[in-house]
């Protein structure tokens, strides 16, 4: 659907040359368009669209661009998503222990850094809204032994939810996995 909207907007850019949204219209034609984040693309598209309507029975989307009166129509089969389902998934995510979410983020960041999708921590920091220090601490979780990482990923949420991330910094700075295991047990014992 987004591609179809982009096609319509690209076709109408010429008519928007005198629009106050000329820069946004030209952004869609730019070779940089594909490298923009979804949020930025969304902001640009929302600036250019005056109205958008959806007819669920006809499965059609109707769009009127700012600066024009022409209504563009195209087919779309949008599936209905219940807000309760989304809220349920968000509640499930909120119930996950913070250290588990941070460990997953650390692996995700590391993979994207290795693949070159993220240039450096500065770029990741800007994208995610985290400080570079916080990201460094989160990436430090990758220095935990595989057995501790496995336990964080598989342990019950109630056990892990009481362990703050800062307590893991001492463990991850220890390079001896045997000593890490002892420190990990001490933390779990002290919080239970």
N, C-alpha and C positions, 0 to 999 in steps of 0.2 A: 504494500500500500504506500509506504514512504517513497519508494522508487517512482510510483505513478504520480504522486504529488510533486516530486522533484521534476519529472518530465513536463508536467503542466506548467510549473513555475519557470522552467528553462525556456519553454516555448513562449511564455508571456513576458519575459524579461524586457524585450524590446518596447513593449507598451508601457513598461514601468520606468523607462529612462528619465522621465520628468517627475517621477514620484519622489516624495521625501524619503522613501526607502530604497533609493537607487543603490546604495552600498550593499544592502542586504540582497537585492536582486542580482547584483553582479557577483556576489559571493557564491551563488549557486552555480555560476558558470566557471568559477575559478577551479584550477586543478587541485587546489588545496581542499576543496569541498569534501572529498573522501577521507581526508585526514582529520577533519573536525570531529569533536566529540558529539555524541548524540544530543546532549543538552544544548550545545551551541547550535547544532542544526535545527533543533526544535525551536529555539528562540528566534532564529532567522525566519523559519517557516511561519511561525505565529505572527511575526511582524508583517509578513507579506499577505497573510490571509485575513480578509475582512470578515467573512462568515464561512462556517462549515457545518453542514447538516448531514445526517445519516438517516436513510429510510430503511428500516429493518425488514419490511415486507418486500420491498423491491431490491433490497441489498445494493443500494446505490449511495454514493457519497456525492454531495453537491458542494462546490467551493466557489466563492466569489473573492477575487483578489482585491486588495486595497488599490484604489485608483482606477478600477474598472467596474463595469456593471454586468459584464458577461458571467454567466453561471456555467461552470465546468462540471460535467457529470461523468462519473465512472463507476464501474462495477466493483464491489468489494463485499466479501463474505466475512464480516467481523463476527467473531464468536462472542457470545455474551459471557462476561466474566462476573461472577458474583462477588461483591465487595466482602461478603463474609468469608469466602474462600481465601481471599488475599489477607484479610485480617488474621485468619487462622494460621496461615503460613508465617505471617509476621510474628504472631505470638509464639509459634514454634521456634523461630529463629531467636527471639528474645530470651527464650528459656535455655538456650545453649550457653554453656559457661564461657565467660569472656576469654579465658586462656585457650579454649578450643578454637574460638573464632579467630583469635590472634595468630595461633599456630597455622591455621588454614590460610590466613592472609599472608603470613610469612612465606609459605610454600608457593602461593600464587605470585607474590612479588618476585621471589627468586626465579621462578620459571620465566616470567616476563622480562626480567633483567637479563637472564642468560640468552633468551631468544632475541634480544634487542628491541622488544616492543616498548620497553621503558628504558630511556637513556641512562638515567641515574636517579639517586634518591631525591634530588631536588625536583625533578620532573614528577616523580611519584608523589611527592609531598604536595605539589601544586594540584595534581589531579584529585587526590584523595582528601585533601583538607587536613592532613596530619602534619605535625612538625617533623622535621628530619630526625630529630632526637627520638621521637616516638617510633618512627619507622625503623630506626637503628635498633631500638630495644626489641621491637617485634621481630625483626630479622635475626636478632640474637637467639631467638627461640630455636632456630635451626641448628644451634650448637648443642642442643639437648641430645642425649643418647637416644638411639632408635627405640629402646624399650620405654623410655619416659614419654617420647612422642606418641608411641602406640597407646600407652596408657591414657594419655590426655585425649586421644581421639576416641577411645573405646570405653573409658570409665563412665559411670553414671554421672548425670549432671549434678546431682545433689552433692556428691563428693567433691567435684571440681569447682563448683560455684563459690566455695569459700576461699579458694586459693587466688590471691591477687597476682597479677603479672609481675609486679616488682619483686616478689619473692622468688621468682624463677630466674631473675638476672644473676644472682649469686651462683645458682646451679649452672646456668649456661656459660658462665665465665670460667668454670672448672673444666679442664680438658680431659681429666681422667673420668671415664664413664662409671667406674666403680665408686669413686667418691661422689659423683653426681647421684647415683642410686641411693647412697646413704643420706645425702642432703634432702633428696626427694622424700624419702621415708620420714625424715625428721619433720619436714613441713606438713606432710599429711597427718602425722601423729599429733603434732601440736595444734592442728585445727579441728581435729575430730573429738 
